[in-house]
Each structure stands twice: as structure tokens, then as C-alpha cells.
Amino acid sequence: MPHDHDHSHDGAVPHDHTGMSPSGHPYRPDQDTALSYWQVMEIAVRELAVERGLITPAEIAAQIETMDARSPANGAAVVARAWTDPAFKARLLADASEASREMGFDIGPLRLIAVENTDEVHNVIVCTLCSCYPRNLLGLPPDWYKSRAYRSRTVKEPRRVLAEFGLTLPESTTVRVHDSTADMRYIVLPARPEGTEGMTAEALAELVTRDSMIGTGLPRSPGA
């Protein structure tokens, strides 16, 4: 089931019979379709806002750059600090929103909740309605997170879904599924890998994967 795609939906791209666009890029069918209703609406609202002076093209570009800069590395830094700073870990589990802001990550007005994986409990995150996701810490959600299969099956058969990601848990481990909403998001605090004693927070952050912060995977082992 886990499978990522990188689709572009920027509208039609003219091409010739050679299969190449005028820019020389290989022709892709998904770039040669009509704009969707929502794409047309976005363009219309954006152009109207610029025309009325509510926002400038430079401000739009700056916001896009800010959004594109978000990546799982932000969340990995938070996790690594929690692994090395017990006081910060306590603050993260008590109020993940404030703890994230403490590290300079502005997650906006939404409520962020950190859930800790232990030997007894494994947490996994889903959004059954759409694709609510802590983007400021994890970047854009993967395609599989937004798929109907993941959203519906994870709450019904989480162990089977995790097994499809290559994560088979002992029967003694309780699996808890957390459903994100528009104003409440979750991030998993995975268990620190064994053999990482003495590693710096920066080195530990390299072991933290995106999937381990969603709950569909585990951190990397040192040296792996």
C-alpha cells in the first residue's frame, strides 16, 4: 500500500508529437488535462487579490517558499531534542504546540499533540476525513496518507496496515490510532533506538524518519 508519487497539477502543457514539451521536458499526461474547478477558483481569487492590492505577487512567492521549506527535518529536530532533553520531552508531551514554538517552529493556532511510543504502546496517525497533517513539522503529507484506503483501513485494521509498511508489532503491544482534525494534529514521538547513547541531537535527528513520526515506521538504527 505505501507508495509515493510526485504529481504536478499546474494545468495544460502544450506539447508536440515527439512527446516533449516546448521546454524540453518529457511529456506527462497528467500535465495535459484541463484545469479543475478548484484550480480555476484558486487562480481567479489570487489574481483578484493581487488586482485589488490585498497581496502582492512577491508576498505570494514568499509564502510558497516558506511552505516548500517545510520538511520532516523540522519534526526530526523536535524528536531528537526530546530524546536528549528530559525537561523538553515533558514540555512536548504536555503541550506540543508550545514546545514546537520554543524551537522556532510556528505551527499556527492549531493544537498539536505529541504521543509517545513505548514498549507497551505504539501510536499511529490518520485523518479519516481528508489529510489534516502537521505540515509545519513534517512537510507535505505523502500521497498514501491522503488515500481513501489508508484513511479508512487504519482505524479498522491498523496492524494489517502497519504490516504492509513492513512494521510488524508484537501482539502484546497496544496499537492506538489517533484521528487528526482541522484544528488538532498529532506527531508521534518514537522510541529512541538502542545504541545511540552519547550521540548528539544533530546526529540523532538523522535517524528520525517521516514515517516514524506518523507511526507507520520506526527510526533508523545507528549505522544503518
Secondary structure, DSSP 8 states (H G I E B T S, - for coil): ---------S------TTSB-TTS-B--GGGSS---HHHHHHHHHHHHHHHTTSS-HHHHHHHHHHHHH--HHHHHHHHHHHHH-HHHHHHHHH-HHHHHHHTT---TTSEEEEEE--SSEEEEEE-SSS----HHHH-S--HHHHSHHHHHHHHH-HHHHHHHTT----TTSEEEEEE-BTTEEEEEE----TT-TT--HHHHHTT--HHHHHTSS----TT-
